[in-house]
C-alpha cells in the first residue's frame, strides 16, 4: 500500500466542483477525486479543526468505531472503475466495509489514521501537480461561507 497525505480541497476551474487532492507520502504523484459539496465540507472542517456544536455523521462514526474497540481502522482507496472511485475500511477484526474515498478521508482525519491506496491506483491515476494554487483554496472557503444545510436537502 502507498500512504497518502491529504493536500486539501480544490475547485475545478470549469465546473466549480470540489476536488479532493491527495499526495503520495514522500513522493510527487497526486490523486484528484471529484467529490460532492457535503463531503468537501466535512473534509474541510476536519482539516481546519472545526468542531461542530453537535456531532456530524463522520464524527459519530469515528466515536462509534473508537468506543467499539476499533480506534485505528485501515482506510484504503482500492480501485477506479468507469470513473468511479472505490475504497475500503478494514476494522481490527478483519471485517471489510466498502466506502467512498471521500468518506474514508473525512473519517480518517477525525480519527488520526492514515489513508492509503493500492499501488496500481497511483500508477494508473497519479498525476504530477504544482501545489501552489492557494486561490482555489480561498474560493472553496468562500463557497463554504455561503452554503447552508438547506442547500443539501432533497
Kinemage of the C-alpha trace (Angstrom):
@kinemage 1
@onewidth
@group {chain A} dominant
@subgroup {mainchain}
@vectorlist {calphas} color= white
{ca unk a 1} P 0.000 0.000 0.000
{ca unk a 2} L 1.050 3.583 -0.654
{ca unk a 3} L 0.367 6.026 2.171
{ca unk a 4} L -1.295 9.279 1.118
{ca unk a 5} L -1.329 12.786 2.558
{ca unk a 6} L -4.425 14.956 2.348
{ca unk a 7} L -3.378 18.099 0.484
{ca unk a 8} L -6.828 19.647 0.678
{ca unk a 9} L -9.865 20.584 -1.324
{ca unk a 10} L -9.584 22.395 -4.641
{ca unk a 11} L -12.212 23.626 -7.077
{ca unk a 12} L -12.440 22.503 -10.678
{ca unk a 13} L -11.930 25.672 -12.724
{ca unk a 14} L -14.662 24.807 -15.211
{ca unk a 15} L -17.428 23.134 -13.206
{ca unk a 16} L -16.590 24.718 -9.834
{ca unk a 17} L -16.985 21.220 -8.349
{ca unk a 18} L -14.850 20.302 -5.333
{ca unk a 19} L -11.855 18.041 -5.849
{ca unk a 20} L -10.206 16.068 -3.064
{ca unk a 21} L -6.460 16.267 -3.601
{ca unk a 22} L -4.242 13.551 -2.112
{ca unk a 23} L -0.465 13.164 -2.477
{ca unk a 24} L 1.719 10.115 -2.068
{ca unk a 25} L 3.701 10.428 1.155
{ca unk a 26} L 7.310 11.168 0.306
{ca unk a 27} L 6.543 11.342 -3.402
{ca unk a 28} L 5.352 13.686 -6.101
{ca unk a 29} L 2.259 11.982 -7.509
{ca unk a 30} L -1.221 13.188 -6.635
{ca unk a 31} L -4.711 11.747 -6.855
{ca unk a 32} L -7.529 14.148 -7.762
{ca unk a 33} L -11.010 12.889 -6.913
{ca unk a 34} L -14.141 14.889 -7.751
{ca unk a 35} L -16.449 14.817 -4.713
{ca unk a 36} L -19.732 16.344 -3.566
{ca unk a 37} L -20.052 19.622 -1.715
{ca unk a 38} L -21.199 17.934 1.502
{ca unk a 39} L -18.203 15.605 1.562
{ca unk a 40} L -15.906 18.517 0.749
{ca unk a 41} L -17.341 20.488 3.668
{ca unk a 42} L -16.816 17.524 6.032
{ca unk a 43} L -13.186 17.185 4.942
{ca unk a 44} L -12.542 20.931 5.116
{ca unk a 45} L -13.956 21.092 8.653
{ca unk a 46} L -11.646 18.296 9.768
{ca unk a 47} L -8.637 19.921 8.088
{ca unk a 48} L -9.427 23.215 9.805
{ca unk a 49} L -10.057 21.517 13.192
{ca unk a 50} L -13.592 22.905 13.304
{ca unk a 51} L -15.652 21.124 15.916
{ca unk a 52} L -19.394 21.390 15.258
{ca unk a 53} L -21.740 22.073 18.183
{ca unk a 54} L -23.246 18.613 17.657
{ca unk a 55} L -21.538 15.605 16.055
{ca unk a 56} L -21.934 15.234 12.314
{ca unk a 57} L -22.088 11.833 10.627
{ca unk a 58} L -18.306 11.373 10.345
{ca unk a 59} L -17.840 12.496 13.963
{ca unk a 60} L -20.459 9.983 15.081
{ca unk a 61} L -18.821 7.177 13.094
{ca unk a 62} L -15.366 7.990 14.498
{ca unk a 63} L -16.721 7.940 18.054
{ca unk a 64} L -18.640 4.700 17.451
{ca unk a 65} L -15.606 2.922 15.984
{ca unk a 66} L -13.412 4.025 18.884
{ca unk a 67} L -15.987 3.050 21.509
{ca unk a 68} L -16.458 -0.344 19.831
{ca unk a 69} L -12.730 -1.043 20.093
{ca unk a 70} L -11.534 -0.116 16.621
{ca unk a 71} L -9.597 3.140 17.029
{ca unk a 72} L -7.321 2.552 14.002
{ca unk a 73} L -9.162 1.109 11.009
{ca unk a 74} L -7.215 0.794 7.762
{ca unk a 75} L -8.510 3.221 5.123
{ca unk a 76} L -7.596 2.181 1.563
{ca unk a 77} L -8.573 3.526 -1.841
{ca unk a 78} L -8.868 0.267 -3.725
{ca unk a 79} L -9.774 0.909 -7.350
{ca unk a 80} L -11.351 3.081 -10.013
{ca unk a 81} L -13.931 1.567 -12.347
{ca unk a 82} L -15.659 3.547 -15.089
{ca unk a 83} L -14.554 6.807 -13.449
{ca unk a 84} L -15.948 5.823 -10.044
{ca unk a 85} L -13.528 5.649 -7.127
{ca unk a 86} L -13.881 2.892 -4.521
{ca unk a 87} L -12.424 2.440 -1.074
{ca unk a 88} L -12.463 0.042 1.792
{ca unk a 89} L -12.232 0.327 5.557
{ca unk a 90} L -10.778 -2.676 7.362
{ca unk a 91} L -11.645 -2.992 11.041
{ca unk a 92} L -9.408 -4.504 13.710
{ca unk a 93} L -11.116 -7.906 13.472
{ca unk a 94} L -10.555 -8.011 9.702
{ca unk a 95} L -14.069 -7.012 8.663
{ca unk a 96} L -14.049 -5.001 5.444
{ca unk a 97} L -16.556 -2.283 4.629
{ca unk a 98} L -16.767 -0.676 1.190
{ca unk a 99} L -16.807 3.130 1.294
{ca unk a 100} L -16.377 6.188 -0.873
{ca unk a 101} L -12.846 7.600 -0.693
{ca unk a 102} L -14.219 10.978 0.427
{ca unk a 103} L -15.899 9.334 3.425
{ca unk a 104} L -12.716 7.413 4.228
{ca unk a 105} L -10.733 10.657 4.219
{ca unk a 106} L -13.277 12.559 6.331
{ca unk a 107} L -13.294 9.710 8.854
{ca unk a 108} L -9.509 9.191 8.800
{ca unk a 109} L -8.890 12.877 9.535
{ca unk a 110} L -11.166 12.708 12.556
{ca unk a 111} L -9.570 9.503 13.836
{ca unk a 112} L -5.975 10.460 13.110
{ca unk a 113} L -5.336 7.411 10.940
{ca unk a 114} L -3.612 7.343 7.549
{ca unk a 115} L -5.265 6.849 4.191
{ca unk a 116} L -3.513 4.713 1.622
{ca unk a 117} L -4.139 3.334 -1.821
{ca unk a 118} L -3.179 0.300 -3.791
{ca unk a 119} L -0.018 0.912 -5.851
{ca unk a 120} L -1.859 0.308 -9.125
{ca unk a 121} L -4.315 3.124 -8.328
{ca unk a 122} L -1.443 5.593 -8.028
{ca unk a 123} L 0.283 4.147 -11.088
{ca unk a 124} L -2.846 4.414 -13.245
{ca unk a 125} L -4.362 7.648 -11.899
{ca unk a 126} L -1.493 9.530 -10.255
{ca unk a 127} L -0.686 12.942 -11.711
{ca unk a 128} L 2.061 15.498 -11.140
{ca unk a 129} L 0.755 18.881 -9.998
{ca unk a 130} L 2.032 22.269 -8.973
{ca unk a 131} L 0.948 22.556 -5.324
{ca unk a 132} L 0.758 26.344 -5.195
{ca unk a 133} L -2.823 27.284 -6.239
{ca unk a 134} L -3.948 28.938 -2.999
{ca unk a 135} L -6.594 30.831 -4.965
{ca unk a 136} L -8.631 27.639 -5.303
{ca unk a 137} L -8.493 27.030 -1.555
{ca unk a 138} L -9.690 30.558 -0.855
{ca unk a 139} L -12.554 30.223 -3.364
{ca unk a 140} L -13.646 26.997 -1.698
{ca unk a 141} L -13.544 28.589 1.754
{ca unk a 142} L -15.683 31.407 0.368
{ca unk a 143} L -18.101 28.806 -1.021
{ca unk a 144} L -18.329 27.205 2.433
{ca unk a 145} L -19.093 30.600 3.991
{ca unk a 146} L -22.148 30.977 1.733
{ca unk a 147} L -23.572 27.455 1.851
{ca unk a 148} L -26.218 26.342 4.342
{ca unk a 149} L -27.587 22.919 5.357
{ca unk a 150} L -30.800 23.743 3.429
{ca unk a 151} L -28.778 23.661 0.194
{ca unk a 152} L -28.316 19.900 0.613
{ca unk a 153} L -31.866 18.824 1.390
{ca unk a 154} L -33.708 16.643 -1.122
